[in-house]
Amino acid sequence: MKGNLIKISIILLILTGCVQRPIPIESADPISKQHKIQAAHHWDVLAKDLAIRLKRTMDITFPNATVKPPLVIKLTGDQEKVPFAKAFNNLLISRLVQQQMVVLETNVGYADSLMVDYNMQVIQHQYPKLLSADYIWEVLITTSVSKGQQYIFRDSRIYYINDGDSDHYDRNMGTKTYQVRNQ
């Protein structure tokens, strides 16, 4: 009898310990604001803001340089087919030149040039039908400036986008699949 009482006591202690483990309680972050990109003008605002911040970074990173290293922005073949990437490339070059930065078409002959790269990732969230839309769309835009393997500048921004605009940022998002059934 005493043996069973000891076994039951041990089991109860183990179960009690499992139930009262100190695990974090789920909580929500405070409500914040997020911009929405709805027009090509917004792409220009993004390019201007990025050029200003990149200029500041270059001034801090190369404080004693009379001429800052030149920048090279090159679109990939896939980006050539994406409306945002193609337009943003032109807008960013214009805004960088307006900031008196040296921007080259190619890095041939310039070993000290910095490579500017950006990419876009479309994110789709599905929400319950209680909300006005079934999906919420966002785009994550990341811009990097590097020399060799070292990042000199890196920035990631997230924006809401309109339903139906995802193909402006990812050419594969515009592809639709239809299924035909014989009834």
C-alpha positions as CSV (number, residue, x, y, z in Angstrom):
1,M,0.0,0.0,0.0
2,K,2.8,2.4,0.9
3,G,4.5,1.6,-2.4
4,N,1.5,2.5,-4.4
5,L,1.1,5.7,-2.4
6,I,4.7,6.7,-3.1
7,K,4.3,5.9,-6.8
8,I,1.1,8.0,-7.0
9,S,2.7,10.9,-5.2
10,I,5.7,10.8,-7.6
11,I,3.4,10.8,-10.6
12,L,1.4,13.7,-9.2
13,L,4.5,15.7,-8.6
14,I,5.7,15.1,-12.1
15,L,2.4,16.1,-13.7
16,T,2.1,19.2,-11.5
17,G,5.6,20.2,-12.6
18,C,4.6,19.8,-16.3
19,V,1.5,21.9,-15.9
20,Q,3.2,24.8,-14.2
21,R,6.2,25.2,-16.6
22,P,7.1,28.9,-17.0
23,I,6.4,29.3,-20.8
24,P,5.8,32.7,-22.4
25,I,2.2,33.8,-22.9
26,E,1.1,34.8,-26.4
27,S,0.7,38.5,-26.8
28,A,0.2,41.0,-29.7
29,D,2.6,43.7,-30.7
30,P,1.3,47.3,-30.4
31,I,-0.6,48.6,-33.5
32,S,1.8,50.3,-35.9
33,K,1.4,52.0,-39.3
34,Q,2.6,50.8,-42.6
35,H,2.7,52.6,-46.0
36,K,0.9,51.4,-49.0
37,I,2.4,51.6,-52.5
38,Q,-0.3,52.4,-55.0
39,A,1.4,54.3,-57.9
40,A,4.6,54.7,-59.8
41,H,5.0,58.1,-57.9
42,H,5.4,56.1,-54.7
43,W,8.2,54.2,-56.4
44,D,9.9,57.5,-57.0
45,V,9.4,58.5,-53.3
46,L,11.0,55.2,-52.3
47,A,14.0,55.8,-54.7
48,K,14.5,59.4,-53.4
49,D,14.4,58.3,-49.8
50,L,16.8,55.4,-50.5
51,A,19.2,57.7,-52.4
52,I,19.3,60.2,-49.4
53,R,20.0,57.5,-46.9
54,L,22.6,55.8,-49.1
55,K,24.4,59.2,-49.5
56,R,24.5,59.6,-45.7
57,T,25.9,56.1,-45.3
58,M,28.6,56.8,-47.9
59,D,29.6,60.0,-46.2
60,I,29.9,58.2,-42.9
61,T,31.6,55.1,-44.4
62,F,34.1,57.1,-46.5
63,P,34.5,60.3,-44.6
64,N,38.0,61.3,-45.9
65,A,37.4,60.3,-49.6
66,T,37.4,63.3,-51.9
67,V,35.6,61.1,-54.4
68,K,33.3,58.3,-53.1
69,P,33.5,54.9,-54.7
70,P,31.3,54.7,-57.8
71,L,28.0,52.7,-57.7
72,V,27.0,50.1,-60.3
73,I,23.3,49.1,-60.5
74,K,22.6,46.2,-62.7
75,L,19.3,44.6,-63.4
76,T,19.1,40.8,-63.7
77,G,17.3,39.2,-66.7
78,D,14.4,38.3,-64.5
79,Q,14.1,41.9,-63.1
80,E,14.0,43.3,-66.7
81,K,10.5,41.7,-66.9
82,V,9.2,43.1,-63.7
83,P,7.6,46.6,-63.9
84,F,8.7,47.8,-60.5
85,A,12.3,46.6,-60.9
86,K,12.7,48.2,-64.3
87,A,11.2,51.5,-63.2
88,F,12.9,51.5,-59.8
89,N,16.2,51.0,-61.5
90,N,15.8,54.2,-63.6
91,L,14.3,56.2,-60.7
92,L,17.1,55.1,-58.3
93,I,19.9,56.0,-60.8
94,S,18.3,59.5,-61.3
95,R,17.9,60.1,-57.6
96,L,21.5,58.9,-56.8
97,V,22.9,61.3,-59.5
98,Q,20.8,64.1,-58.0
99,Q,22.6,63.3,-54.7
100,Q,25.9,63.9,-56.6
101,M,26.9,60.2,-56.4
102,V,28.9,58.6,-59.2
103,V,26.8,55.9,-60.9
104,L,28.4,53.7,-63.6
105,E,26.7,51.5,-66.2
106,T,29.4,48.8,-65.6
107,N,32.2,48.2,-63.2
108,V,34.7,47.3,-66.0
109,G,37.9,49.2,-65.2
110,Y,36.8,50.3,-61.7
111,A,38.0,47.8,-59.1
112,D,36.7,50.0,-56.2
113,S,33.1,50.2,-57.4
114,L,30.3,49.2,-55.2
115,M,27.5,46.9,-56.4
116,V,23.9,48.0,-55.8
117,D,21.4,45.1,-55.7
118,Y,17.7,45.0,-54.8
119,N,15.0,42.4,-54.8
120,M,11.4,42.1,-54.1
121,Q,9.4,39.4,-52.3
122,V,5.6,39.4,-52.5
123,I,3.9,38.1,-49.4
124,Q,0.2,37.1,-49.3
125,H,-1.7,36.7,-46.1
126,Q,-5.1,35.0,-46.0
127,Y,-7.6,36.2,-43.5
128,P,-11.0,35.1,-42.4
129,K,-13.9,36.2,-44.5
130,L,-15.0,38.6,-41.7
131,L,-12.6,41.2,-43.1
132,S,-13.4,43.2,-46.2
133,A,-10.8,41.3,-48.3
134,D,-9.9,37.7,-48.3
135,Y,-6.2,38.4,-48.8
136,I,-3.8,41.1,-47.7
137,W,-0.8,41.7,-50.0
138,E,2.6,43.1,-49.0
139,V,5.9,43.5,-50.7
140,L,9.3,43.3,-49.0
141,I,11.9,45.4,-50.9
142,T,15.5,44.8,-49.9
143,T,18.4,47.0,-51.2
144,S,22.1,46.1,-50.7
145,V,25.3,47.8,-51.5
146,S,28.4,45.7,-51.3
147,K,32.1,45.5,-52.2
148,G,33.1,42.0,-52.7
149,Q,31.6,40.0,-49.8
150,Q,31.1,43.0,-47.5
151,Y,27.9,44.8,-47.2
152,I,28.3,48.6,-47.0
153,F,24.6,49.3,-46.9
154,R,21.5,47.1,-46.5
155,D,17.9,48.2,-46.1
156,S,14.6,46.2,-46.1
157,R,11.2,47.9,-46.2
158,I,7.7,46.4,-46.1
159,Y,4.7,48.0,-47.9
160,Y,1.1,47.1,-48.5
161,I,0.1,46.7,-52.1
162,N,-3.2,46.6,-53.8
163,D,-5.0,43.4,-54.8
164,G,-4.0,42.7,-58.3
165,D,-0.7,44.6,-58.2
166,S,1.5,41.6,-57.1
167,D,2.7,41.1,-60.7
168,H,4.3,44.6,-60.6
169,Y,6.8,43.1,-58.1
170,D,7.0,39.4,-59.0
171,R,6.5,38.3,-62.6
172,N,5.4,34.8,-61.5
173,M,2.6,36.2,-59.4
174,G,0.6,37.2,-62.5
175,T,0.4,33.6,-63.6
176,K,-3.0,32.0,-63.1
177,T,-3.9,28.4,-63.3
178,Y,-7.4,27.4,-64.3
179,Q,-8.8,23.9,-63.9
180,V,-11.5,22.8,-66.3
181,R,-13.8,20.0,-65.3
182,N,-16.2,18.0,-67.4
183,Q,-19.6,18.0,-65.6
